[in-house]
Amino acid sequence: MEHHRELGERSRRSTARPDSPPLEYRQD
């Protein structure tokens, strides 16, 4: 079920809100 979880994480990144982006996207 690990790869199923990855799909969920990808979906989350796709619908990630701009006001609270993931640390991975936050490259200040």
N, C-alpha and C positions, 0 to 999 in steps of 0.2 A: 504493500500500500504506500510505499515511499514515493513512487513515481506519480501516484494519484495526487499526493500532497503537492508535488511540484506543479502539477497542472493548476491547482488552486492558487498557488503562489503567483504563477504567471498571470492568471486572471486578475489577481489582486493588483499586480503591477500595471496591468493594462488599464484598470479602473482606479489607479492610484490618484488621490486628489492632489492638486497642486499646492494646497495649503499644508499638506502633510505628506511630502514625498519620502520614499524609503531612503535609508542611509546610503544604499548603493547608488541611488540616483543623485543624492546630495554630494556633489564633488566640488565643494567651495575651495 
